Amino acid sequence: MFENLTERLSQSLRSITGQARLTEDNIKETLREVRMALLEADVALSVVKDFVEAVKLRAVGQEVSKSLSPGQMFVRIVNDELEKVMGEANEGLNLATQPPAIILMAGLQGAGKTTSVAKLARYLKDQQKKKVMVVSADVYRPAAIKQLETLASEVGALFSPSTIEQKPVDIVNAAIAEAKVQFADVLIVDTAGRLAIDEEMMAEIKQLHSVVNPIETLFVVDAMTGQDAANTAKAFNDVLPLTGVILTKADADSRGGAALSVRHITGKPIKFMGVGEKVDALDPFYPDRIASRILGMGDVLSLIEEAEQKLDKQKAEKLAKKIKKGKKFDLEDLRDQLTQMQNMGGIGGMLDKLPGMGGMSQMAQGQLDSKMFTRMEALINSMTPAERKKPEILNGSRKRRITQGSGTEIQDLNRLIKQHKQMAKMMKKMKTKSGMANMMRGLSGMMPPGGGGFPGQ
């Protein structure tokens, strides 16, 4: 996420960091590069102009002249202004109303609206312990209703049925009545999208909004569309009283133009961003953390929160106790570690959030064979329990059976055994560490020392 912008801004700011004194002359070139980096990231021109002007005013003013390290202060100013552009603080959902609190989702077709409804339902259920009901008022796409029903079942949300013969207003009124009977805390309404903004669509959703009177009206927009995302959000905001924005496909957006433009242009906060296809891939939007990541300073807070939510603490503690007692780290333990790491977004996902490791994350994702972990799991699953516990019993015939059963090659299995030995040695040295530390160190054992490439290369 934001890789291109991070790389350009890091290069631009490197030259200024060591400056003992900042003047309008010596920051001119850096500001020009910052401006170019933002424009290349598809940030709206009006946002770029205001941003650069704000940085310039603060950099050549009293603020920097009093600082002991003006160059570093300049980077701090850029960080602060990035936060301001994106909203300064996370703004959560306002659900303080008589249940059910109604959330209306609006957006263009293909932006990921229906998936975002399910992700938001999952988030509210897991993180805020809410009883959530979802309903589709998209009467133009029968598949959308079925899709939402399937997703609702997957995330454990209540589903209010609807058909294409009904009117959107009638659908939502029936869902509100059902939500009250079922004692649902929140009702999320999925509305119809179009391939472009048109008057008919706007009139329909405006009428739906006036009848339903939702406490939250969220605009769902694809981050990949750059500054167009901000312009589309503004068009919707002119018709609907939006309360916030959900940025989808943020994990695939290497530029960052949407994240840096939406708040400035619409005046509405980005409340969440979709960071993957899975139903749990929805994160609250924290401008300070995003600014830090854009400048290559990492996002340790998000990494810790993700670890707390996604790591299986019982398995981590069980492994820690096992290693502490001097027992061997076997292939079943390795399989658990692989699953844990995949839940955390893989090696690249973790490195991306560590300070100064943004470049490493790109290298990891570029060099790692994306199917490597799948092959490793397939190999372990093809073994007998005895073989997982004692990999030393793997002879030629056993290896042939395992590779044929998993659709892999002998060299894949040999590589797995070698990696397991590396991790087992690492775990032995880490007897006194916690389960989380064991896991992290163990995972690092999968990378050969000296940075000579990743397994599978």
C-alpha positions in Angstrom: 0.0 0.0 0.0 1.3 3.5 -1.0 4.6 1.9 -2.1 5.3 4.3 -5.0 4.5 7.4 -2.9 6.6 6.1 0.0 9.6 5.5 -2.2 9.3 9.0 -3.9 8.8 10.9 -0.7 11.6 9.0 1.1 14.0 10.0 -1.7 12.8 13.6 -1.6 13.2 14.0 2.1 16.5 12.2 2.5 18.4 15.2 1.1 16.9 17.6 3.6 17.1 15.5 6.8 20.7 16.4 7.5 20.3 20.2 6.9 21.4 22.3 9.9 19.3 25.3 8.7 16.3 25.5 6.5 15.7 28.4 4.1 13.2 29.0 1.3 16.0 28.3 -1.1 17.2 24.9 0.2 13.7 23.5 0.7 12.5 24.7 -2.8 13.9 21.6 -4.6 12.6 19.2 -2.0 9.1 20.8 -2.1 9.1 20.5 -5.9 9.9 16.8 -5.6 7.2 16.4 -2.9 4.8 18.1 -5.3 5.7 15.8 -8.2 5.5 12.7 -5.9 1.9 13.7 -4.8 0.8 14.4 -8.4 2.2 11.1 -9.6 0.3 9.4 -6.8 -2.9 10.9 -8.4 -3.6 13.3 -5.6 -6.0 16.0 -6.6 -4.2 19.2 -7.7 -6.0 21.5 -5.3 -5.0 19.2 -2.4 -1.3 19.2 -3.6 -1.3 23.0 -3.8 -2.7 23.5 -0.3 -0.4 20.8 1.2 2.8 22.2 -0.3 1.9 25.7 0.8 1.1 24.6 4.3 4.5 22.7 4.6 6.4 25.7 3.2 4.8 28.2 5.6 5.7 26.1 8.6 9.2 25.1 7.4 10.5 28.6 6.9 8.8 30.0 9.9 9.6 30.2 13.6 8.8 26.5 14.2 11.9 25.2 12.4 14.3 27.9 13.3 13.9 27.0 17.0 14.5 23.3 16.4 17.8 21.6 17.2 17.5 19.5 14.1 15.7 21.5 11.4 16.0 18.7 8.7 14.2 16.2 11.0 11.7 18.8 11.9 10.9 19.3 8.2 10.0 15.6 8.0 7.8 16.0 11.1 6.0 18.9 9.4 5.4 16.8 6.3 4.0 14.0 8.5 1.7 16.4 10.4 0.4 17.9 7.2 -0.3 14.5 5.7 -2.3 13.7 8.9 -4.3 17.0 8.5 -5.1 16.3 4.9 -6.5 12.8 5.8 -8.4 14.0 8.9 -6.0 14.0 11.9 -7.8 11.3 13.9 -9.9 8.2 13.4 -13.6 8.9 13.4 -15.7 5.9 14.4 -19.3 5.1 13.6 -22.0 7.0 15.4 -24.4 4.3 16.6 -25.9 6.3 19.5 -29.6 6.0 18.6 -32.7 3.8 19.3 -31.9 0.3 17.9 -31.6 -0.6 15.2 -29.0 2.0 14.2 -29.3 2.2 10.4 -26.2 2.4 8.2 -26.9 3.2 4.5 -24.2 2.2 2.0 -23.9 4.1 -1.3 -21.5 4.0 -4.2 -20.9 3.1 -7.8 -21.2 -0.5 -9.2 -17.9 -2.4 -8.8 -16.6 -0.4 -5.9 -17.0 -3.4 -3.5 -20.2 -2.2 -1.8 -21.8 -5.6 -1.0 -18.5 -7.0 0.2 -18.0 -4.0 2.4 -21.5 -4.5 3.9 -20.4 -8.0 5.0 -17.0 -6.8 6.2 -18.6 -4.0 8.3 -21.1 -6.5 9.8 -18.2 -8.7 10.8 -16.3 -5.8 12.3 -19.3 -4.6 14.3 -20.0 -8.1 15.5 -16.5 -9.0 16.5 -15.1 -5.7 17.7 -18.1 -4.0 19.1 -20.2 -7.1 20.0 -23.2 -5.8 18.1 -26.1 -7.9 16.7 -26.1 -7.0 13.0 -28.7 -7.5 10.3 -28.1 -6.8 6.6 -30.5 -6.2 3.7 -30.1 -5.7 0.0 -32.1 -2.9 -1.7 -30.4 -3.6 -5.0 -33.4 -4.6 -7.1 -31.5 -4.4 -10.4 -29.0 -7.2 -9.7 -30.6 -10.4 -8.4 -27.1 -11.8 -7.9 -26.4 -9.0 -5.4 -29.2 -10.2 -3.1 -27.9 -13.8 -3.2 -24.3 -12.6 -2.7 -25.2 -10.7 0.4 -27.2 -13.7 1.8 -24.1 -15.9 1.3 -21.8 -13.3 2.9 -24.2 -12.7 5.8 -24.1 -16.4 6.6 -20.3 -16.4 6.4 -19.9 -13.5 8.9 -22.7 -14.6 11.2 -25.0 -11.6 10.5 -28.8 -11.8 10.3 -30.2 -11.5 6.7 -33.5 -9.8 5.8 -34.6 -11.4 2.5 -35.7 -9.2 -0.5 -36.7 -9.7 -4.2 -36.3 -7.7 -7.4 -40.1 -7.3 -7.6 -40.1 -5.1 -4.4 -39.4 -1.4 -4.2 -36.3 -0.4 -2.3 -38.2 1.7 0.2 -40.6 -1.3 1.0 -37.6 -3.6 1.3 -35.9 -1.4 3.9 -39.1 -0.7 5.9 -39.7 -4.4 6.1 -36.1 -5.0 7.2 -36.4 -2.3 9.9 -39.5 -4.0 11.3 -37.8 -7.4 11.3 -34.6 -5.9 12.9 -36.8 -4.6 15.8 -38.4 -8.0 16.2 -35.0 -9.7 16.2 -33.5 -7.1 18.6 -30.8 -6.3 16.1 -28.5 -3.4 17.2 -27.5 -2.4 13.7 -29.1 -2.7 10.3 -26.8 -2.2 7.3 -28.5 -1.4 4.0 -26.8 -2.3 0.7 -28.1 0.0 -2.1 -28.0 -0.3 -5.9 -24.9 0.9 -7.7 -24.5 2.1 -11.3 -21.5 2.2 -13.6 -21.7 6.0 -13.6 -23.4 8.8 -11.7 -26.9 9.3 -13.2 -29.9 11.4 -12.1 -32.2 8.3 -11.8 -29.9 6.6 -9.4 -29.4 9.8 -7.3 -33.1 10.4 -7.1 -33.8 6.9 -6.0 -31.1 6.8 -3.2 -32.1 10.4 -2.1 -35.7 9.2 -1.7 -34.5 6.1 0.2 -32.4 8.2 2.5 -35.3 10.6 3.3 -37.6 7.7 4.2 -35.1 5.6 6.2 -33.2 8.5 7.9 -30.0 6.5 8.6 -27.7 7.6 11.4 -24.7 6.8 9.1 -24.5 7.2 5.3 -21.3 5.8 4.1 -19.9 6.2 0.6 -18.0 3.2 -0.7 -15.3 4.0 -3.2 -12.5 2.1 -5.0 -9.1 3.5 -3.9 -7.6 2.4 -7.3 -9.5 5.2 -9.0 -7.2 7.8 -7.4 -8.5 11.4 -7.4 -11.6 10.3 -9.3 -12.6 8.6 -6.1 -12.7 12.0 -4.4 -14.6 13.6 -7.2 -17.2 10.8 -7.2 -17.5 11.1 -3.4 -18.1 14.9 -3.8 -20.9 14.2 -6.4 -22.6 11.9 -3.9 -22.1 14.3 -1.0 -23.8 17.0 -3.0 -27.0 14.9 -3.1 -26.7 12.8 0.1 -25.6 14.0 3.6 -22.7 11.6 3.8 -21.2 10.9 7.2 -18.1 9.1 6.0 -16.2 7.1 3.4 -15.0 3.5 3.1 -12.0 3.1 0.8 -11.9 -0.3 -0.8 -9.0 -2.1 -2.4 -6.5 0.0 -0.5 -4.1 -2.9 -0.3 -3.8 -2.8 -4.1 -3.4 1.0 -4.3 0.3 1.7 -4.6 -0.3 5.4 -5.2 -2.5 6.7 -2.4 -4.2 9.5 -4.3 -7.7 8.6 -3.0 -6.7 8.4 0.6 -5.0 11.9 0.4 -7.8 13.5 -1.6 -11.2 12.3 -0.3 -11.2 14.1 3.1 -9.9 17.4 1.7 -12.4 17.5 -1.3 -15.5 16.2 0.5 -14.9 17.3 4.0 -16.0 13.8 5.1 -13.8 11.5 7.1 -12.5 8.1 5.8 -13.8 5.8 8.5 -12.6 2.4 7.1 -10.4 0.9 4.4 -10.7 -2.5 2.8 -7.3 -4.2 2.8 -8.0 -7.5 1.1 -10.7 -9.9 -0.2 -11.4 -11.8 3.1 -14.4 -10.8 5.2 -12.1 -9.7 8.1 -10.0 -7.4 5.8 -11.5 -4.1 7.0 -9.5 -1.7 9.1 -10.5 1.5 10.9 -8.7 4.4 9.1 -6.1 6.1 11.3 -4.6 9.2 9.5 -1.6 9.3 11.8 -0.7 5.7 11.2 -1.2 6.0 7.4 1.0 9.2 7.3 3.7 7.3 9.2 3.5 4.4 6.8 3.6 6.8 3.8 6.9 8.3 5.1 8.4 4.8 5.7 8.1 5.1 9.5 6.0 1.9 9.9 2.8 1.3 11.8 3.7 -0.7 14.9 0.4 0.0 16.7 -1.6 -1.6 13.9 0.7 -4.6 13.8 0.2 -5.1 17.6 -3.6 -4.8 17.2 -3.6 -7.2 14.3 -1.5 -9.7 16.3 -3.9 -9.5 19.2 -6.9 -10.1 17.0 -5.6 -12.7 14.6 -3.0 -14.8 16.4 -4.2 -17.9 18.1 -3.0 -17.2 21.6 -3.6 -20.7 22.9 -1.5 -22.2 20.1 1.3 -19.6 20.8 1.3 -20.4 24.5 1.2 -24.1 23.9 4.2 -23.9 21.6 6.1 -21.7 24.1 5.5 -24.2 26.9 6.5 -27.1 24.6 9.8 -25.4 23.6 10.5 -24.3 27.2 10.3 -28.0 28.3 12.9 -28.9 25.7 10.5 -30.7 23.3 11.1 -30.7 19.6 9.6 -28.2 17.2 7.8 -30.6 14.7 6.2 -30.1 11.3 2.7 -29.7 12.8 4.1 -26.7 14.8 5.5 -25.4 11.5 2.1 -25.7 9.8 0.5 -23.7 12.7 3.2 -21.0 12.3 2.5 -20.7 8.5 -1.2 -20.3 9.2 -0.6 -17.7 11.8 1.7 -15.8 9.4 -0.8 -15.9 6.6 -3.5 -14.5 8.9 -1.1 -11.6 9.6 -0.8 -10.8 5.8 2.3 -12.9 5.2 5.9 -11.7 5.6 5.3 -8.6 3.3 2.2 -7.6 5.3 4.2 -7.6 8.6 7.3 -5.9 7.2 5.2 -3.2 5.7 4.1 -2.1 9.2 7.7 -2.1 10.7 9.6 1.2 10.8 12.1 1.5 7.9 11.0 -1.8 6.4 8.7 -0.6 3.6 11.4 -1.4 1.0 12.0 -4.8 2.5 8.3 -5.5 2.3 8.3 -4.8 -1.4 11.4 -7.0 -1.8 9.8 -9.8 0.1 6.6 -9.7 -1.9 8.7 -9.5 -5.1 11.0 -12.3 -4.3 8.7 -14.7 -2.4 6.9 -17.3 -4.5 3.3 -16.5 -3.6 2.4 -20.2 -3.8 5.3 -21.3 -1.6 3.4 -21.3 1.6 0.5 -23.2 0.0 2.9 -25.9 -1.2 4.5 -26.1 2.2 1.1 -26.7 3.8 0.0 -29.2 1.2 3.2 -31.2 1.8 2.7 -31.2 5.6 -1.0 -32.2 5.2 0.1 -35.1 2.9 2.2 -36.6 5.7 1.1 -39.1 8.4 1.0 -37.8 12.0 4.2 -39.9 12.7 6.0 -38.2 9.8 5.0 -34.8 11.0 6.3 -35.6 14.5 9.5 -37.2 13.3 10.6 -35.9 9.9 13.8 -37.8 10.2 11.9 -41.0 9.2 11.2 -39.6 5.7 13.0 -42.0 3.3 12.8 -42.1 -0.5 9.5 -44.0 -0.8 7.8 -41.8 1.8 9.0 -38.7 0.1 7.6 -39.9 -3.3 4.2 -40.7 -1.7 4.0 -37.2 0.0 5.0 -35.3 -3.1 2.6 -37.3 -5.4 -0.2 -36.7 -2.8 0.4 -33.0 -2.6 1.1 -32.4 -6.3 4.6 -31.1 -5.6 8.2 -32.0 -6.4 10.9 -33.8 -4.3 13.0 -30.5 -4.2 10.0 -28.7 -2.6 9.9 -31.4 0.2 13.7 -31.2 0.7 13.5 -27.4 0.9 10.7 -27.7 3.5 12.7 -30.1 5.6 15.7 -27.8 5.5 13.6 -24.8 6.5 12.0 -26.8 9.4 15.5 -27.6 10.7 16.5 -23.9 10.6 13.3 -23.0 12.5 13.8 -25.9 15.0 17.3 -24.6 15.8 16.0 -21.1 16.2 13.2 -22.2 18.5 15.7 -24.2 20.7 17.6 -20.9 21.3 14.4 -19.1 22.2 13.3 -21.2 25.1 12.8 -18.3 27.5 10.9 -16.1 25.1 7.1 -15.7 24.8 5.0 -17.5 22.3 4.8 -14.4 20.0 8.5 -13.9 20.1 9.0 -17.5 19.3 6.8 -17.3 16.3 8.4 -14.1 14.9 11.9 -15.5 15.4 10.8 -18.8 13.9 9.4 -17.1 10.8 12.6 -15.1 10.3 14.4 -18.4 10.3 12.7 -19.2 7.0 14.8 -16.4 5.4 18.4 -17.5 4.7 21.1 -15.4 6.6 22.7 -12.5 4.7 19.7 -11.6 2.6 20.6 -14.0 -0.1 17.0 -14.4 -1.4 14.0 -16.1 -0.1 13.1 -19.8 -0.1 11.8 -21.0 -3.4 14.2 -18.8 -5.3 
